[in-house]
Structure formats: structure tokens, C-alpha cells
Amino acid sequence: MLTIGRREALPLVQGGMGVGVSAHRLAGAVARQGGVGTISSVDLRRHHADLMRATGRSRDRAAIEQANLVALDREIRAARELAGGRGMIAVNVMRAVSQYAGYVRQSCASGADAIVVGAGLALDLPELTSEWPQVALVPIVSEARAASLITRRWLRRGRAPDAIVVEHPRYAGGHLGAAHVADVADARFDFARVLPEIRAALHELGLDAERIPLIAAGGVNSRARVEQALAAGADAVQVGTAFAVAEEGDAHPNFKRVLAGARPEDIVVFMSVAGLPARAVRTPWLAGYLDKEAVLQRRANKRRGCTLAFDCLAQCGLRDGNPKMGQFCIDHHLAAALRGDVDHGLFFRGSESVPFGGEIRPVRDLFELLLGPQASS
């Protein structure tokens, strides 16, 4: 079993996937199987018709942000109800989003068991969660240096990580933990190297490193990959794409078909508007964007405001006119993918094949495949 903070779960974590791809249905189903189900916090109002009627065409940033907090509260409570007291419900919050602090606090107040933070260094997470000491804190890193920096800062605030997700940018989907596109396949990210390095770094900080679970993320699509990760020193694995295409996944069926049907040559890595490399399927919109990316970057200019008015990212290449970053509205295109718009959507995906090919199977089947028959009972 995997122990994170005060709770136990099976050693299978479902990664957070936005916009809206991992909401209450998926996270609740994973937790009900005894695993760690993770809700992606960003722009969850898109799952709630009443909130979209009120804010879908709004230019009022405060109203949009409040709607997203209401949606996050609803999703956490619904996931907990589906879980029926089993497993864990976590919330993934990108450090790069402008509502980072608000999402963290709302998640704690709404009953999340853990807060998982990536896409930046969550140095202030202990301060933000000080009113909820029972909530587990889990950073996402790709290297020992980041794990050491975060842990050293947290120890000054009387906290240590309750677990650490170690994500390999060579395999993971969405935003990746490398500074440049050319770095994603670097050997320094290999689990056999980085997991022992993180253990050593935690030990040097005076911690019992064996009591802080390390969760390997990226490329886990078979029992053999699980066993490889565990042999390299992981205590559990995190899976994203394979869960995204499950029956209980919160995205449109078209979204699942795009991910399940993608061939290796269809999957590309590019620079996101968040200033991080990202991996996705080369759908019609992305193919067109990449064809003119260099031109758009050369023409980048600071804009008067956010395309959608609510400034989802603290730093946005399009809004801020940063030529080193992507030049598109990420929320607009992720939302299109969520509703199954193949022509205009941005479909984040990991690099490896999905376990059941084009079949859309329930969450329990994935548990059985990855952990054995006893995990699906």
C-alpha cells in the first residue's frame, strides 16, 4: 500500500489533466478502486452549465474566478461521494496558473486529501495550507535539484513533502519538467538515476527518505513498466493518458478517440504559452499552429489583455508578447478538446501507446492490468 500523509491507497495514482479531463467522474472512480484520483483544478466551470451561462461570454475576471472556485468545490465533493470513503482524492494545481493560491485554499476547504503541484516550484505551499495540516502536500519534480530546493524551503515552515511525484519528460503528456524542448529526452531524467538521487538529497536534509513515497510518472502503460519503476526505486506509479481514455474519463468521447488512436508520429513536443515544453497530438489546429509558430513568435507583441479576459496563466507568451513562448490561447484550445472539437482542440497526451489500443475500457480494467487481478476487486 501507498501511504501519503494520513491516508493509504493502492500504489496507482491518476495524474491531473486539464482542462476538465480529470474531474469528479474520473477521480472518484479511481479512488473508489482504492487508488489516488486527481482532479485538475483549472477552469472547471466548463463542466457546469449554470456557471457557463453566467460567465461563458463574460469579460469580468472576478466573476470567472469565483465561478471556477464554485466548480472546484462541486467537483471535489462529487468525487468524494463517488469514492465512498475509499482511496484518496487529490487536486492538481499548476503553480503557473494565476489562481494558484485560490485553487489551493479552495481545495483544502472543500475536503481534498492531497494537493499536488507542478508546472513550477511550489515553495509557498506550506504557508497556503497552514490552516489544513491534515492535507497532504505533494510536489511534482523531474530532478533531484528541484526536490531538494522545495524540501529545504518547506522544512523551514515545519513541513516536509508527504510524497513526491517524479515525472519523466521523455514520456509524460501535457506540460513537461524540462526547460527546453531539446532537453526532454536527457538521460538525467531517467528513473534509475533520478530516484536514487532524490532519496540521497532527502537524506542529506536530515529526513528519513524511505518514509517519503516517490511516485514515478511518465510512460507507465503496462505491468512491466510498473515493475521497472518499482525496481528503480519508486513506491508507486502515476498514470495519465491511460486514465484519460477510460470510460469514466470526464472528456468527450472524441477526446478519448484522438488520444487512443494517435500513432507515435502523431505526437509532438513544442513550447507552450506557459513557457514550458508540452506534449500533445498533432491534430489539425496544432499542425497549423506549428507551421506558423516561428512567424508568430517573431511578431509577438504585448497585448492589452487576455483573449478570454481571466488571465488563466500568471505568465502567458501570447498575452505578454514573449517570443520564446507559445503564441496561442491555451484555455481556448484545451476547452475545445474537452468538448471533442477535433479541428480546434489541443489534445495533451503522453508518448507511449495506451494499454487497450482503441478500446475504451473502465477504470477497474486498468487497475487489474497494472496491479494485478486483486486490485480490481
PAPA-679613 format. One record per residue (C-alpha): residue in one letter; residue number from 1; x, y, z. Coordinates in Angstrom, 1 decimal, decimal comma. Each point is the difference from the previous one (the first is absolute). Example, Ala and Ser with C-alpha at 12.3 -4.5 7.8 and 13.67 -1.06 7.14 Angstrom:
# PAPA-679613
PT   residu   num        x        y        z
PT        A     1     12,3     -4,5      7,8
PT        S     2      1,4      3,4     -0,7
***
This chain:
# PAPA-679613
PT   residu   num        x        y        z
PT        M     1      0,0      0,0      0,0
PT        L     2      1,0      3,6     -0,6
PT        T     3     -0,2      2,3      3,1
PT        I     4     -0,3      3,7     -0,7
PT        G     5     -0,4      2,1      3,0
PT        R     6     -2,7     -1,5      2,2
PT        R     7     -1,6     -2,2     -2,7
PT        E     8      0,7     -3,2     -1,8
PT        A     9     -0,7     -0,9     -3,6
PT        L    10      1,1     -2,5     -2,7
PT        P    11      3,3      1,0     -1,6
PT        L    12     -1,8      1,3     -3,1
PT        V    13     -0,5      3,8     -0,4
PT        Q    14     -2,1      1,5     -2,7
PT        G    15      1,7      3,2     -1,3
PT        G    16     -1,8      3,3     -0,1
PT        M    17     -1,0      1,0     -3,6
PT        G    18     -1,6      3,3     -1,0
PT        V    19     -2,0      1,7     -1,2
PT        G    20     -2,7     -2,2      1,6
PT        V    21      1,4     -3,3     -1,2
PT        S    22      0,4     -1,4      3,5
PT        A    23     -3,0      1,4      2,0
PT        H    24     -2,3     -1,8      2,5
PT        R    25     -1,0     -3,0     -2,1
PT        L    26      3,5     -1,2     -0,7
PT        A    27      1,5      1,0      3,3
PT        G    28     -2,9     -1,5      1,9
PT        A    29      0,2     -3,3     -1,9
PT        V    30      3,7     -0,4      0,5
PT        A    31     -0,4      0,7      3,8
PT        R    32     -2,9     -2,5      0,2
PT        Q    33      2,4     -2,6     -1,4
PT        G    34      2,4      0,8      2,9
PT        G    35      2,4      2,2     -1,9
PT        V    36      0,8      3,7      0,0
PT        G    37     -2,5      1,9     -2,2
PT        T    38      1,2      3,5     -1,0
PT        I    39     -2,2      2,9     -1,1
PT        S    40      1,6      2,6     -2,2
PT        S    41     -1,0      3,4      1,5
PT        V    42      0,2      2,3     -2,9
PT        D    43     -3,2      1,5     -1,6
PT        L    44     -2,4     -2,7      1,2
PT        R    45     -3,0      2,3     -0,6
PT        R    46      0,0     -1,5     -3,4
PT        H    47     -1,7     -3,1      1,5
PT        H    48     -2,8      2,0      1,5
PT        A    49     -2,7      1,4     -2,4
PT        D    50     -1,3      2,6      2,5
PT        L    51      3,5      1,4      0,6
PT        M    52      0,7      0,2     -3,7
PT        R    53     -3,3      1,7     -0,6
PT        A    54      1,1      2,6      2,5
PT        T    55      3,6      0,4     -1,1
PT        G    56      0,5     -1,6     -3,4
PT        R    57      0,0      3,3     -1,8
PT        S    58      0,9      2,1      2,9
PT        R    59      3,0      2,5      0,1
PT        D    60     -0,2      0,2      3,8
PT        R    61      3,1     -1,7      1,3
PT        A    62     -1,2      0,0      3,6
PT        A    63     -3,3     -1,7     -1,0
PT        I    64      1,8     -2,7     -2,0
PT        E    65      2,5     -0,7      2,8
PT        Q    66     -2,9     -0,3      2,5
PT        A    67     -1,8     -2,4     -2,3
PT        N    68      3,1     -2,2     -0,3
PT        L    69      0,2     -0,1      3,8
PT        V    70     -3,6     -1,0      0,2
PT        A    71      0,6     -2,7     -2,6
PT        L    72      3,1     -1,3      1,8
PT        D    73     -2,0     -0,4      3,2
PT        R    74     -2,8     -1,9     -1,8
PT        E    75      2,5     -2,3     -1,7
PT        I    76      1,8     -0,9      3,2
PT        R    77     -3,2     -0,7      1,9
PT        A    78     -1,4     -2,1     -2,9
PT        A    79      3,3     -2,0     -0,3
PT        R    80      0,0     -0,7      3,7
PT        E    81     -3,6     -1,2     -0,2
PT        L    82      0,9     -2,4     -2,9
PT        A    83      3,0     -1,3      1,8
PT        G    84     -2,1     -1,0      3,0
PT        G    85      2,9      0,4      2,5
PT        R    86      2,5     -2,1     -2,0
PT        G    87      3,3      1,0     -1,4
PT        M    88      1,0      3,7     -0,1
PT        I    89     -1,3      3,1     -1,8
PT        A    90      2,8      2,4     -1,0
PT        V    91     -0,1      3,3     -1,8
PT        N    92      2,7      1,0     -2,5
PT        V    93      0,8      3,7     -0,1
PT        M    94      2,4      1,4     -2,5
PT        R    95      2,4      2,5      1,6
PT        A    96     -0,1      1,9     -3,3
PT        V    97     -3,7      0,9      0,2
PT        S    98     -1,1      3,4      1,3
PT        Q    99     -2,6     -1,6      2,4
PT        Y   100      2,6     -2,3      1,5
PT        A   101     -0,4      1,3      3,6
PT        G   102     -3,8      0,1     -0,3
PT        Y   103     -0,2     -3,5     -1,4
PT        V   104      2,2     -1,4      2,7
PT        R   105     -2,0      1,6      2,8
PT        Q   106     -3,3     -1,0     -1,5
PT        S   107      1,1     -3,6     -0,5
PT        C   108      1,0     -0,3      3,7
PT        A   109     -3,3      1,6      1,2
PT        S   110     -2,0     -2,3     -2,3
PT        G   111      1,5     -3,1      1,4
PT        A   112      2,9     -1,1     -2,2
PT        D   113      2,3     -2,6      1,5
PT        A   114      3,0      1,3     -1,8
PT        I   115      1,3      2,9     -2,0
PT        V   116      2,3     -0,8     -2,9
PT        V   117      1,9      2,9     -1,6
PT        G   118      2,1      0,0     -3,2
PT        A   119      0,8      2,4     -2,9
PT        G   120      2,2      2,0      2,3
PT        L   121      1,5     -0,1      3,5
PT        A   122     -2,6     -0,1      2,7
PT        L   123      2,2      1,7      2,6
PT        D   124     -2,9      1,7      1,9
PT        L   125     -2,3     -3,0      0,2
PT        P   126      0,4     -0,5      3,8
PT        E   127     -1,0      3,6      0,7
PT        L   128     -3,0     -0,3     -2,3
PT        T   129     -1,2     -3,2      1,7
PT        S   130      0,9      0,9      3,6
PT        E   131     -3,7     -0,1      1,1
PT        W   132     -0,4     -3,5     -1,3
PT        P   133      2,9     -2,1      1,5
PT        Q   134     -1,7     -3,2     -0,8
PT        V   135      0,2      0,6     -3,8
PT        A   136      3,0     -1,8     -1,5
PT        L   137      2,4      2,1     -2,1
PT        V   138      1,5     -1,5     -3,1
PT        P   139      2,3      1,8     -2,5
PT        I   140      0,7     -1,1     -3,5
PT        V   141      3,7      0,1     -1,1
PT        S   142      2,2     -1,5     -2,6
PT        E   143      3,4      0,4      1,6
PT        A   144      1,6     -0,4      3,5
PT        R   145      1,0      3,7      0,0
PT        A   146     -3,7      1,1     -0,1
PT        A   147     -1,0     -2,5      2,7
PT        S   148      2,8      1,2      2,2
PT        L   149     -0,8      3,7     -0,5
PT        I   150     -3,7     -0,5      0,8
PT        T   151      0,6     -2,2      3,0
PT        R   152      2,6      2,3      1,5
PT        R   153     -2,4      2,9     -0,2
PT        W   154     -2,9     -2,0      1,4
PT        L   155      2,1     -1,2      3,0
PT        R   156      0,4      3,6      1,0
PT        R   157     -3,8      0,1      0,3
PT        G   158     -0,2     -3,2      2,0
PT        R   159     -1,2     -2,2     -2,9
PT        A   160      1,6     -2,7     -2,2
PT        P   161     -1,5     -1,4     -3,1
PT        D   162     -2,5     -2,8      0,7
PT        A   163      1,0     -1,5     -3,4
PT        I   164      1,8      1,1     -3,1
PT        V   165     -1,2     -0,6     -3,6
PT        V   166      3,1     -0,5     -2,2
PT        E   167     -1,0      0,6     -3,6
PT        H   168      2,1     -1,0     -3,0
PT        P   169     -0,4      2,6     -2,8
PT        R   170      1,0     -2,6     -2,6
PT        Y   171     -3,4     -1,8      0,5
PT        A   172     -2,5      2,3      1,8
PT        G   173     -2,8      1,9     -1,6
PT        G   174     -0,9      3,7      0,3
PT        H   175      2,5      2,4      1,6
PT        L   176      3,4     -1,6      0,6
PT        G   177      2,6      0,5      2,6
PT        A   178      2,9      1,1     -2,3
PT        A   179      1,0      3,5     -0,8
PT        H   180      0,3     -0,5     -3,8
PT        V   181     -1,5     -2,3     -2,6
PT        A   182      3,5     -1,4     -0,8
PT        D   183      0,4     -1,1      3,6
PT        V   184     -3,0     -2,3      0,5
PT        A   185      1,8     -3,3     -0,9
PT        D   186      3,1      0,8      2,0
PT        A   187      1,3     -3,0      2,0
PT        R   188      0,1      2,0      3,2
PT        F   189     -3,8     -0,5      0,3
PT        D   190      0,2     -3,8     -0,2
PT        F   191     -1,7     -1,6      3,1
PT        A   192      3,0     -2,3      0,7
PT        R   193      2,1      3,2      0,4
PT        V   194     -2,3      2,6      1,4
PT        L   195     -1,9     -2,1      2,6
PT        P   196      3,2     -0,9      2,0
PT        E   197      1,2      3,6     -0,4
PT        I   198     -3,2      1,3      1,7
PT        R   199      0,3     -2,6      2,8
PT        A   200      3,5      1,2      0,6
PT        A   201     -1,0      3,6      0,0
PT        L   202     -2,8     -0,6      2,5
PT        H   203      2,4     -1,9      2,2
PT        E   204      2,5      2,9     -0,1
PT        L   205     -2,7      2,3      1,3
PT        G   206     -0,4     -2,2      3,1
PT        L   207     -3,2     -1,8     -1,1
PT        D   208     -0,8     -3,7      0,1
PT        A   209      0,0     -0,2     -3,8
PT        E   210     -1,6     -3,4      0,0
PT        R   211     -3,1      1,4      1,7
PT        I   212     -0,7      2,5     -2,8
PT        P   213     -1,6     -1,9     -3,0
PT        L   214      1,4      0,7     -3,4
PT        I   215     -2,6     -0,4     -2,8
PT        A   216      1,4     -0,6     -3,5
PT        A   217     -2,0      1,7     -2,7
PT        G   218      0,3     -0,3     -3,8
PT        G   219     -0,1     -2,9     -2,4
PT        V   220     -1,8     -2,4      2,3
PT        N   221     -2,3     -2,1     -2,2
PT        S   222      0,6     -3,6      1,0
PT        R   223      0,7     -2,2      3,0
PT        A   224      3,6     -0,3     -1,2
PT        R   225      0,4      3,8      0,1
PT        V   226     -1,4      0,0      3,5
PT        E   227      2,5     -2,6      1,1
PT        Q   228      2,8      1,9     -1,7
PT        A   229     -0,9      3,2      1,9
PT        L   230     -0,2     -1,9      3,3
PT        A   231      3,3     -1,6     -0,6
PT        A   232      1,6      3,4     -0,7
PT        G   233     -1,1      1,1      3,5
PT        A   234     -3,6      1,3     -0,4
PT        D   235     -2,6     -0,7      2,6
PT        A   236     -2,9      0,5     -2,4
PT        V   237     -0,8      1,1     -3,6
PT        Q   238     -2,0      2,8     -1,4
PT        V   239     -2,0     -0,5     -3,3
PT        G   240     -1,6      2,7     -2,1
PT        T   241     -0,9     -0,8     -3,6
PT        A   242     -1,2     -3,6      0,7
PT        F   243     -2,5      1,4      2,6
PT        A   244     -1,0      2,9     -2,3
PT        V   245     -1,4     -2,5     -2,5
PT        A   246     -1,9     -2,1      2,6
PT        E   247     -3,8     -0,2     -0,1
PT        E   248     -0,2      2,2      3,1
PT        G   249      2,3      2,7     -1,5
PT        D   250     -1,7      3,4      0,1
PT        A   251      0,8      1,0     -3,5
PT        H   252     -2,1     -0,4     -3,2
PT        P   253      0,2     -3,4     -1,7
PT        N   254      1,8      1,7     -2,9
PT        F   255      2,7      1,0      2,3
PT        K   256      0,6     -3,6      1,0
PT        R   257     -0,1     -1,1     -3,6
PT        V   258      2,7      2,5     -0,9
PT        L   259      2,3     -1,1      2,8
PT        A   260     -0,6     -3,7     -0,5
PT        G   261      0,4      0,1     -3,7
PT        A   262      3,2      2,2     -0,1
PT        R   263      3,1     -1,7     -1,6
PT        P   264      3,5      0,8      1,1
PT        E   265      0,5      2,3     -2,9
PT        D   266     -3,1      2,0      0,9
PT        I   267      1,4      1,0      3,4
PT        V   268      2,1      3,2      0,2
PT        V   269      1,8      2,1      2,6
PT        F   270     -0,1      3,8     -0,3
PT        M   271      0,3      3,1      2,2
PT        S   272     -3,2      0,9      1,8
PT        V   273     -1,2      3,5      0,8
PT        A   274      0,9     -0,8      3,7
PT        G   275      3,6      0,0     -1,0
PT        L   276      0,5     -3,8      0,4
PT        P   277      0,3     -2,7     -2,6
PT        A   278     -3,2     -2,0     -0,5
PT        R   279     -1,0     -3,2     -1,7
PT        A   280     -3,2     -0,4     -2,0
PT        V   281     -1,6     -1,7     -3,0
PT        R   282      0,6      1,8     -3,3
PT        T   283     -3,7      0,7     -0,8
PT        P   284     -1,0      2,4     -2,8
PT        W   285      0,2      3,1      2,2
PT        L   286      3,4     -0,9      1,5
PT        A   287      1,4     -0,9     -3,4
PT        G   288     -1,0      3,4     -1,4
PT        Y   289      1,3      1,8      3,1
PT        L   290      3,4     -1,7     -0,2
PT        D   291      0,3      0,8     -3,7
PT        K   292     -0,1      3,7      0,8
PT        E   293      1,4      0,0      3,6
PT        A   294      3,3      1,6     -1,0
PT        V   295     -1,8      2,8     -1,8
PT        L   296     -2,4      0,6      3,0
PT        Q   297      2,9      0,1      2,4
PT        R   298      1,9      2,5     -2,1
PT        R   299     -3,1      2,2      0,0
PT        A   300     -0,7     -0,4      3,7
PT        N   301     -1,2      3,2      1,7
PT        K   302     -1,4      0,7      3,4
PT        R   303     -3,8      0,2     -0,1
PT        R   304     -2,4      2,2      1,9
PT        G   305     -1,6     -2,9      1,7
PT        C   306     -0,7     -3,8      0,0
PT        T   307     -1,9     -1,4     -2,9
PT        L   308     -2,6     -1,5      2,4
PT        A   309      0,2      2,8      2,6
PT        F   310      1,0     -2,1      3,0
PT        D   311      3,7     -0,4     -0,3
PT        C   312      0,2     -3,7      0,7
PT        L   313      3,8      0,0      0,1
PT        A   314      2,2      2,2      2,1
PT        Q   315      2,4      0,2     -3,0
PT        C   316     -1,5     -0,4     -3,5
PT        G   317      2,1      0,1     -3,1
PT        L   318     -2,9      1,3     -2,1
PT        R   319     -1,3      2,7      2,4
PT        D   320      3,5      1,1      1,1
PT        G   321      1,5      0,0     -3,5
PT        N   322      2,9     -2,3      1,0
PT        P   323      1,5     -1,4     -3,2
PT        K   324      1,7     -2,9      1,8
PT        M   325     -3,4     -1,4      1,0
PT        G   326     -3,1     -1,4     -1,8
PT        Q   327     -2,3      2,5     -1,9
PT        F   328     -3,5     -1,4      0,5
PT        C   329     -2,8      0,0      2,5
PT        I   330      0,5     -3,2      2,0
PT        D   331     -3,3      0,1      1,9
PT        H   332     -2,0      0,5     -3,2
PT        H   333      1,6     -3,0     -1,8
PT        L   334      0,0     -2,3      3,1
PT        A   335     -3,7      0,7      0,5
PT        A   336     -0,6     -0,8     -3,7
PT        A   337      1,7     -3,4      0,6
PT        L   338     -2,1     -0,6      3,1
PT        R   339     -3,2      0,3     -2,0
PT        G   340      1,3     -2,2     -2,8
PT        D   341      0,8      2,7     -2,6
PT        V   342      2,7     -1,9     -2,0
PT        D   343      0,6      2,8     -2,4
PT        H   344      0,7      2,7      2,5
PT        G   345      1,0     -1,8      3,2
PT        L   346      3,4     -0,5      1,7
PT        F   347      0,2     -3,6      1,1
PT        F   348      2,7     -0,6      2,5
PT        R   349      1,4     -3,6      0,1
PT        G   350      2,9     -2,1      1,2
PT        S   351      2,4     -1,5     -2,5
PT        E   352     -0,8     -3,7      0,5
PT        S   353     -2,8     -2,2     -1,3
PT        V   354     -3,1     -0,5      2,1
PT        P   355     -0,5     -3,4      1,6
PT        F   356     -3,2     -1,0     -1,8
PT        G   357      0,6      1,5     -3,4
PT        G   358     -3,1      1,6     -1,4
PT        E   359     -2,3     -1,6      2,6
PT        I   360     -1,5      2,3      2,6
PT        R   361      0,0     -2,1      3,2
PT        P   362     -1,1      0,7      3,6
PT        V   363      2,5      1,1      2,7
PT        R   364     -0,2     -3,4      1,7
PT        D   365      1,5     -1,7     -3,0
PT        L   366      3,0      2,3      0,1
PT        F   367      0,5     -0,7      3,7
PT        E   368      0,0     -3,8     -0,8
PT        L   369      2,4      0,4     -2,9
PT        L   370      2,5      2,1      1,9
PT        L   371     -0,2     -1,4      3,6
PT        G   372     -1,5     -3,5     -0,5
PT        P   373     -3,5     -1,5      0,4
PT        Q   374     -0,2      0,7      3,7
PT        A   375      0,1      3,7     -0,7
PT        S   376     -3,3      0,0     -1,9
PT        S   377     -2,1     -1,8      2,7
***
